[in-house]
Amino acid sequence: MIKSYFDNMVDGIEKSLASGDASARKRYALSVARLGSRLYSGKDKVAWCGVTAPFDLLNSMGVTSCFVEFIGAMLAGMGAADPLLGKIEDAGYGPDTCAYHRAVIAAAKDGMMPVPDFLVATSAPCTGGLAVMETLAREFSRDLFVLHIPQTDDPDSVSYLADQLRELTDFVAFHTKVPFDMEKLRAASVLTNQARKLMVDAYRLAAAKPSPVAGKTLNNFGVVVALLLGTQEAVDVCRSFRDEFARKVERGEAGVPGEKLRLLWIQNRIQFKNDITDYLENEWGAVVVADELNAVTFGPIDPDDPFPGIARRSISIPLNGSVDRRLENLLSMCRDYSIDGAINPCHWGCRQGTGASAMIATGLKAAGVPVLNMDVDCIDRRNFAPGQIKTRLEAFIEMLSENKGV
């Protein structure tokens, strides 16, 4: 089912592009669909991974890899997550745990995920994700390599993680029967740096007034494009967004005509089909111009010594480390994007996200940015109450409009 889903997506997007719809979002969707097709092709070496795995390193070693939460999001988007969640709960998995992870375990048990050659877990962004990777390793009877991600970016921490990454190359080479090639990693690092620079430029352009982005333009982009790092495809996708935004900014063209309010989305987007962004844009002129996870938090990688730079990238993600550091990143985004208000879905089952929500709301409010905390499961739509959500959004947007005088 899922292989056909990705293959059909590739065919449909290629036809759309051939007919003239060459938007950056469409090109990005094609790259993601092609990745999905490779994962399910049965031809590639495959690794299921944690979110902060070094995908450019794995790409350089000929491994098609993906963080497992991607599958949870994909299942929700295609409307297939709900029955899987019910089935796994009946098997004893508590409904108060992360639905991304419950959906992934259910999919694995139902034979909906290809058996990988190996798995690479990461201790960040959450220990729940690490536990899921351990469960999948047992389910698939495959070897698991665990990367322990430090929470601080100091020389000892970077060196510690860089050494683990070097060990990972031996682990991957053993399972693929292909020796590690430093020249290939060097070339991949150059491509990662090119993509990184283009992302920085694209996000800078997205902060223009009016913003060239609509609420769905960069939905999930920052997290998912990481899967393409180290490849020319990542460079091409990021350049498409940069160039599209540059053209719009030059023309003074808004992603949403009549932009009135500029919103920041905190942590995860809601992955199943919903009309929240359409409602905000069409009824209120309120546009999600920035996402917390769409941020370049890492510097360029030294191609001649890439392991420390890759380590710093993993350590730097917004959801790793203290809430204070995360708040600093959010405050910086609020300034850069001229944010009027922020929305935090407070994904059910995410101890890290919901646990930090009150502190984040307090910190942003002190800086003049109100926050709407919503109790939403970003994967499980069974308890989603759109009417109630819209009522809360309406009250929040009315307050922001009054504050801004629009």
Buried (B, 14 or more C-beta within 10 A) or exposed (E): EBBEBBBEBBEEBBEBBEEEEEBBBBBBBBBBBBBBBBBBBEEBBBBBBBBBBBBBBBBBBEBBBBBBBBBBBBBBBBEBBBEBBBBBBEEEBEBEBBBBBBBBBBBBBEEBBBBBBBBBBBBBBBEBBBBBBBBBBEEBEBBBBBBEBBEEBEEEBBBBBBEBBEEBBEBBBEBBEBEBBEEBBBBBBBBBBBBBBBBBBBBBBBBBEBBBBBBBBBBBBBBBBBBBBBBEBBBBBBBBBBBBBBEBBEEEEBBBEEBBBBBBBBBBBBBBEBEBBEBBBEEBBBBBBBBBBBBBBBEEBBBEEBBBBBBBBBBBBBBBBEBEBBBEBBBEBBEBBEBBBBBBBBBBBBEBBBEBBEEBBEBBEEEEBBBBBBBBBBBBBEEBEEEEBBEBBBEBBEEBBEEEEE
